[in-house]
Amino acid sequence: MTPEERAWEVVRLAFEERIPNPRRTSPSNKVLLGVIAAAVLVGAVISPPGRAVLGDLRESVGVEHAAPALFTLPAPGRLLVVSAEGGGAWVVNADGSRRRLGDFQDARWSPHGLYVVATRRNELSALEPDGDERWSLARRDVSEPRWTGSRTDTRIAYCSGSALRVVGGNGVGDRLLDARGCGATAWRPGPRHVLTYADGTVLVTEDVDARRVLWRHEGSGRVEWSTDGRRLLVSSPHRLDVLGANGRTFSTLRFRENVLGAAFAPGSHALAVHLRAGEGERAASEVRLVGAGASRRLFAATGAFGDIAWSPNGQWLLVAWPSANQWLFIPRARGRLRAVGNISAQFPPRGDVRPMLLVAGRWCCPP
């Protein structure tokens, strides 16, 4: 067993051997059920409420002394922001300047952040980061775009209804890949165009150019490859499975809480995991950093978090907090977080509904 495998085994056992009926605490000091053993593993301490330090269980009103606007991003790169309520898509630069791309339902970066692939209901488009259109393709019920490849040879996977399709990054060569493969998709980083997708209850990993299936894995869920292409994360409501590049299970973590999101840190196999226990404003939400034989709470609060997204350099984690109308930028190393308020005013939706802003997987490389 390699050192990495031993580290994951320590974390897995910590989660599976947690205390089944933890002592109840007051709401201000409440910790999420099911992560006590992992917290003890790293000596986590609950501080009194109201202190501006990481690890407190915050109230859903938000972090005090938040910046009134998004003046800058804490790390190099650019962020795509999509309003799930039809408010459109924006590019946010590192200096805080932003540009609305248009009335798109989703948007993702191309490799190296050179272009953006965006969707409307019946249209797939490739755009410059300033919003100028390169090409568009009319297809029914377009969703879930994903772009991969080198600077000169790229592919885009997308859904058209329930069908999974692939097209060249220049808009040429559109074809059907799987008639029922729409859903969880992720490109494996590397020189070949290898895509993992869900076909019913089976995950399929396929070389799309050679039209050859490399392996199948029983199971389903949201999927994401690590940036080195050596690990595949499969997220389901109460567990995380980490597979090797050959499709074999490397490690499994189980949770009583709902797993709302998980993401590999760039350049690492460490995971940010978004957990939630309960519903509504009194739900307990938490984001943890898991890996290298340890599990550490990054932030906890009442209410519901939204998307999480790593900075391109892997040093900051963006946590959307819709119930507090804030974004939190949390350092991976121990330190003070940066909170930004009035988020809904900076990405205004249609009508009076506060937008659910999508940022997961959309913080990309510097221009």
C-alpha positions in Angstrom: 0.0 0.0 0.0 1.4 3.4 -1.0 1.7 6.4 1.4 -1.2 8.0 -0.4 -3.4 4.9 -0.1 -2.6 4.7 3.6 -3.6 8.3 4.1 -6.9 7.8 2.4 -7.5 4.7 4.5 -7.0 6.7 7.7 -9.6 9.3 6.6 -12.0 6.6 5.5 -11.9 4.9 8.8 -12.3 8.2 10.7 -15.5 8.8 8.9 -16.9 5.2 9.2 -16.0 4.9 12.9 -17.6 8.2 14.0 -19.7 8.4 17.2 -23.3 7.2 16.3 -25.2 9.5 18.7 -23.2 12.6 19.5 -24.1 14.8 22.5 -26.6 17.6 21.6 -25.3 21.2 21.7 -26.9 24.6 21.4 -27.5 25.8 17.9 -24.7 28.4 18.1 -22.2 25.6 18.8 -23.8 22.8 16.8 -21.5 20.7 14.6 -22.6 18.5 11.8 -23.5 14.9 12.7 -21.2 12.4 11.3 -17.9 14.3 11.2 -17.0 14.3 14.9 -14.4 11.6 14.5 -12.7 13.5 11.6 -12.7 16.7 13.7 -11.0 14.9 16.6 -8.5 13.6 14.1 -7.2 17.1 13.6 -8.0 18.6 17.0 -10.8 20.8 15.8 -12.1 23.2 18.5 -15.5 25.0 18.5 -15.1 28.6 19.5 -17.8 30.9 21.1 -20.2 32.4 18.6 -19.5 35.7 17.0 -15.7 35.5 16.8 -14.3 36.2 13.4 -12.2 33.0 13.1 -12.6 29.9 11.0 -14.4 27.0 12.6 -17.4 28.9 14.2 -20.9 27.8 13.4 -22.1 31.1 11.9 -25.7 32.3 11.8 -27.3 32.6 8.4 -27.1 36.4 8.6 -23.5 36.1 7.4 -20.0 37.2 8.3 -19.6 40.6 10.0 -17.5 43.2 8.3 -18.0 41.7 4.8 -16.8 43.8 1.9 -19.7 45.7 0.3 -18.8 44.6 -3.2 -16.5 42.2 -5.0 -13.6 44.5 -5.5 -11.0 41.8 -6.4 -10.6 38.0 -6.5 -8.0 36.8 -4.0 -6.1 34.7 -6.6 -5.2 35.1 -10.2 -7.7 33.9 -12.8 -11.2 34.7 -14.0 -14.6 33.5 -12.8 -17.6 32.6 -14.8 -20.9 33.2 -12.9 -24.2 31.8 -14.1 -27.6 32.7 -12.7 -29.7 29.6 -12.4 -32.9 31.6 -12.7 -32.2 32.8 -16.2 -30.4 36.0 -15.3 -27.5 35.3 -17.7 -23.8 34.7 -17.4 -20.9 37.0 -16.5 -17.1 36.9 -16.6 -15.5 38.3 -13.5 -11.8 39.4 -13.8 -9.2 39.3 -11.0 -9.5 43.0 -10.5 -13.3 42.7 -9.8 -14.4 44.1 -13.2 -17.2 42.0 -14.8 -18.9 41.7 -18.1 -22.3 40.2 -18.8 -22.0 37.7 -21.7 -25.7 37.5 -22.4 -28.9 35.6 -21.7 -27.3 32.2 -21.4 -28.5 29.3 -19.2 -25.0 27.9 -18.6 -21.4 28.7 -19.5 -18.0 27.0 -19.1 -14.4 27.8 -19.9 -12.4 26.2 -22.7 -9.0 24.8 -21.9 -6.6 27.5 -20.8 -9.5 30.0 -20.5 -9.2 31.1 -24.1 -13.0 30.8 -24.9 -16.3 30.2 -23.3 -18.9 27.6 -24.3 -22.4 28.8 -23.5 -25.9 27.4 -23.9 -29.4 28.7 -24.5 -32.4 26.3 -24.6 -31.9 25.3 -28.3 -28.4 26.6 -29.0 -24.7 25.8 -28.2 -22.3 28.8 -28.7 -18.6 29.4 -28.5 -17.7 32.9 -27.4 -14.7 35.2 -26.8 -14.4 36.1 -23.1 -15.7 39.6 -24.1 -18.9 38.0 -25.4 -18.2 38.1 -29.1 -19.6 34.9 -30.8 -17.2 32.6 -32.6 -19.9 30.1 -33.8 -23.2 28.6 -32.8 -25.0 25.3 -33.3 -28.8 24.8 -33.2 -29.8 21.7 -31.2 -32.8 20.9 -29.1 -32.8 21.3 -25.2 -29.1 22.0 -24.9 -27.4 21.7 -21.5 -24.3 20.6 -19.5 -21.5 21.8 -21.8 -18.0 20.6 -21.1 -14.8 21.6 -23.0 -11.5 19.8 -23.1 -8.2 19.5 -25.1 -5.1 21.4 -26.0 -4.8 25.0 -27.3 -5.2 23.7 -30.8 -7.3 20.5 -30.6 -10.4 20.5 -28.5 -13.7 18.8 -28.0 -17.0 19.9 -26.4 -19.4 17.4 -24.8 -23.0 18.6 -24.3 -26.5 17.2 -23.8 -29.3 17.6 -26.3 -32.4 16.3 -24.4 -31.4 12.9 -23.0 -28.6 12.4 -25.6 -24.9 13.0 -25.1 -23.2 14.6 -28.1 -19.6 15.7 -28.9 -18.5 18.5 -31.3 -15.1 19.9 -32.2 -14.0 23.1 -30.5 -14.4 24.8 -33.9 -18.0 23.8 -34.2 -17.3 21.0 -36.7 -17.9 17.3 -36.5 -21.0 17.2 -34.3 -22.1 13.7 -33.6 -24.1 11.5 -31.2 -22.0 9.7 -28.5 -24.7 8.0 -26.4 -28.5 8.3 -26.8 -29.1 8.2 -23.0 -25.8 9.4 -21.7 -26.9 12.9 -20.7 -26.2 13.7 -17.0 -22.9 13.4 -15.2 -20.0 14.1 -17.5 -16.3 14.9 -17.0 -13.3 15.0 -19.4 -10.1 13.3 -18.1 -7.1 15.7 -18.4 -4.5 14.4 -20.7 -3.5 14.3 -24.4 -6.4 12.1 -25.5 -10.0 13.1 -25.5 -11.3 10.7 -22.8 -14.8 11.3 -21.4 -16.5 9.8 -18.4 -20.3 9.8 -18.5 -23.3 8.0 -16.9 -25.2 5.5 -19.0 -28.1 4.6 -16.7 -26.5 3.2 -13.5 -23.1 2.6 -15.1 -20.3 5.0 -15.5 -18.6 4.7 -18.9 -15.1 6.1 -19.7 -14.5 6.3 -23.4 -11.9 7.6 -25.8 -14.3 9.6 -28.0 -11.9 9.9 -31.0 -11.1 6.2 -31.2 -14.7 5.4 -30.2 -13.5 2.9 -27.8 -14.8 2.2 -24.2 -11.8 2.0 -21.8 -13.8 0.8 -18.8 -17.2 0.7 -17.1 -18.0 1.1 -13.4 -21.2 0.1 -11.7 -22.6 3.2 -9.9 -23.6 6.8 -10.7 -23.4 10.3 -9.4 -21.6 13.6 -10.1 -18.2 13.0 -11.6 -14.9 15.0 -11.6 -11.4 14.1 -12.6 -8.4 15.4 -10.6 -6.1 17.8 -12.6 -3.5 15.1 -13.1 -6.0 12.6 -14.5 -5.2 10.0 -11.9 -8.3 10.1 -9.8 -12.0 10.2 -10.5 -14.4 11.5 -7.9 -18.0 10.1 -7.9 -20.3 12.0 -5.6 -23.7 10.7 -4.5 -26.1 11.9 -1.7 -24.3 10.2 1.2 -20.9 9.0 -0.1 -17.9 9.8 -2.1 -16.1 7.2 -4.2 -12.6 7.9 -5.5 -11.6 5.7 -8.5 -8.2 5.2 -10.1 -7.6 6.0 -13.7 -8.4 2.3 -14.5 -11.9 2.6 -12.9 -11.1 0.6 -9.8 -12.3 1.9 -6.5 -9.4 3.6 -4.6 -11.4 4.8 -1.5 -14.9 5.4 -0.2 -16.2 7.9 2.3 -19.7 7.6 3.8 -21.7 10.4 5.5 -25.0 10.7 7.4 -25.3 14.2 6.1 -26.2 15.1 2.5 -23.2 15.6 0.3 -24.1 18.8 -1.7 -20.8 19.1 -3.5 -17.2 18.0 -3.6 -14.2 19.1 -5.7 -10.5 18.2 -6.0 -8.1 21.0 -5.2 -6.1 21.9 -8.4 -2.8 20.1 -8.5 -3.8 17.8 -5.6 -6.0 14.9 -4.6 -7.3 16.8 -1.5 -11.0 17.3 -1.6 -13.3 20.2 -0.5 -16.6 18.6 0.7 -19.8 20.5 1.2 -22.1 18.8 3.8 -25.6 19.7 5.1 -27.7 18.3 7.9 -31.4 19.3 8.1 -33.4 21.6 6.0 -34.3 25.3 5.8 -32.7 28.2 7.6 -31.8 26.0 10.7 -30.0 23.5 8.6 -26.3 23.0 9.6 -23.9 23.4 6.6 -20.2 22.7 6.6 -17.3 22.7 4.2 -14.3 20.4 5.0 -10.9 19.8 3.5 -10.3 16.0 3.3 -7.1 14.3 2.3 -3.5 13.5 3.1 -4.6 11.5 6.2 -6.6 14.4 7.8 -9.9 16.1 7.7 -10.3 19.8 8.7 -13.3 22.0 8.9 -13.0 25.1 6.7 -16.3 26.8 7.6 -19.6 25.9 9.2 -22.9 27.9 9.4 -26.6 27.6 9.8 -28.6 27.9 6.6 -27.7 26.6 3.2 -24.5 27.1 1.2 -24.6 27.0 -2.6 -21.7 26.1 -5.0 -18.1 25.7 -4.0 -15.2 26.5 -6.4 -11.4 26.3 -6.1 -9.1 29.1 -7.3 -6.9 28.0 -10.2 -3.8 27.9 -7.9 -5.7 25.7 -5.3 -5.1 28.2 -2.5 -8.6 29.6 -2.1 -12.0 28.1 -1.9 -15.1 30.1 -2.9 -18.2 29.2 -1.0 -21.5 30.7 -2.1 -23.9 31.5 0.8 -27.2 32.5 -0.7 -29.1 32.8 2.6 -26.6 35.4 3.8 -26.3 37.0 0.3 -22.5 36.6 0.6 -19.6 34.9 -1.0 -16.8 33.5 1.2 -13.2 33.2 0.0 -11.6 30.7 2.4 -7.8 30.1 2.4 -6.7 26.5 2.1 -4.0 27.2 4.6 -5.1 28.4 8.0 -5.9 32.1 8.0 -8.7 34.6 7.8 -11.4 34.3 5.2 -12.6 37.1 3.0 -16.3 37.8 2.9 -18.2 39.7 0.2 -21.7 40.9 0.7 -24.5 42.2 -1.6 -23.8 39.5 -4.1 -27.3 39.4 -5.6 -27.1 43.1 -6.5 -23.9 42.5 -8.5 -25.4 39.7 -10.6 -29.1 40.9 -10.8 -31.7 38.3 -11.8 -34.9 38.8 -13.7 -37.6 39.9 -11.4 -37.3 40.0 -7.6 -36.0 36.5 -6.9 -32.6 36.3 -5.4 -30.4 34.4 -7.9 -28.9 31.0 -7.2 -25.4 31.7 -8.7 -23.5 28.8 -10.2 -19.7 29.0 -9.9 -18.6 25.3 -9.4 -15.8 24.4 -11.9 -15.9 27.9 -13.4 -12.9 29.6 -11.8 -10.3 29.4 -14.5 -6.8 30.2 -15.4 -5.4 33.8 -15.8 -5.8 35.4 -19.3 
